Amino acid sequence: MPFDPNWPPLNAEIESAPFRNQFNALKALNDGLQATVDSQQTQITAQQVTIDDLQSNVNDLSLQSGDNAQAIKDLQDRVTALEG
């Protein structure tokens, strides 16, 4: 029985079986939500690893660009010295 937010009706007699069904339905909803949250957390963790790897690659490229810029400047200085 799925959870029925309109149950019990006003002034209804208390019976254990319908209440048990309501509580079991609520537990099933809660368990389903927890499974969704756990799955999303796993996906977020995997995406964070990917982001960290990409950031590391960007940092490596930045360092290489800096090294290349210095190498180009050194070559330009040598060419200038040879021309002079």
HELIX and SHEET records of a PDB file:
HELIX    1   1 SER A   16  GLU A   83  1                                  68    
END                                                                             
